[in-house]
Amino acid sequence: MRRMLEATWALAARDDQLPPTYARNASPWTIWLVLGGRGAGKTRTGAEWIKGMVHGLPWLTRQPIGKIALVGETFADVRDVMIDGPSGLLSIHARHERPVWTATRRRLEWPNGAVALAFSADDPESLRGPQFEAAWADELGKWRYADAAWDQLQFGLRLGAQPREVVTTTPRAIPLLKRMLADERIALTRARTQDNADNLAPAFLDAVVGRYAGTRLGRQELDGDLIEDRADALWTRDLLERARREVAPDLRRIVVAVDPPASSRAGADACGIVGVGIDAEGICHVLADESASGLKPNAWAAKATTLYRRLEADALVVEVNQGGEMATTVIHEIDPACPVVPVRASRGKRLRAEPVSVLYAQDRVRHVGVFPELEDEMCDFGLDGLSNGRSPDRLDALVWAVTHLALGPKGGDPRLRLV
């Protein structure tokens, strides 16, 4: 009976959910990269691999492993997706073999003594010191400090006869993933959302897959393809990488820009909320992207004022084309002392964004850390807007912030002023 249960996943899984025997250069692999679309079964793939390694399934490992690292974008992602999610480690185990999760210790322990520790990629230094036999890294494409966290994880994989790791992620054109795709020593499998259709809601397949299939965004988020720069985009990945910094210098001004949505209904535009500062040399530094979808006015106002307080900003720069005085009113209901600078668009989004892209080309804007969703919008913003047809809300907020700090009446080249 036990042998039959052990073989269940091997029989039920698709080929792309099972680890290949060799890497692309026909050598045994130490890293297995699973690139897949949304809902393609990546989480189940990673969880089943960890489960099989812990139980010593002979088609996976010569002997059970006992020390494991679970690394996600944040600790909450590890807990909610990798451990406690519907395809996570707790869900795929039978009751008698299910591990015990101790949140206070960030520790998952199996009845046979195997232990997995949870780590946030937002805190690369937490990976310094512990050592492991295996690791599961989830959504690597979204990690804020991808290179630093990945490097520390590699130093920790030093136990056992053959330390191994699986990476499950929807692709993003970040340098680390590009290097991994070019490395023939890494085993690679790909999975499309459509491949997992039997396990997805029909409404999702009709509404989401039907809408985005064949588009640039759909190729990335549904087919698991790594999409390179858009030819007519105002920004490129290389440009943003050159603008990347780990810390900001002393800043003489900081603002939080808000691009409010016209509606809070499901599927409506996001509320763009981006924090930017400017130093004594006139260089802007992007500090935070707290944009979010589906928020009612009091919720996005609270989120914006919280960021304003956290960054110790000087003002909220709020676009008032949609909603007019409502935006200012709702912010003051949340935080009456918060200074609001209303701005109104008098030109199209592309024309407003072009002078800001010029500042990037002149090395006058830096990114302090990584902002995946914001940077995706920037590198997908072409002559006809975003490839998915949606509003570039994060980008709009960025443009308002940089414009206010560097291109307004008190800063920058007056020839580049927008409003």
Order of alpha helices (4+ residues) and beta strands (2+ residues): alpha-beta-alpha-beta-beta-beta-beta-beta-alpha-beta-alpha-beta-alpha-alpha-beta-beta-beta-beta-alpha-beta-alpha-beta-alpha-beta-alpha-alpha
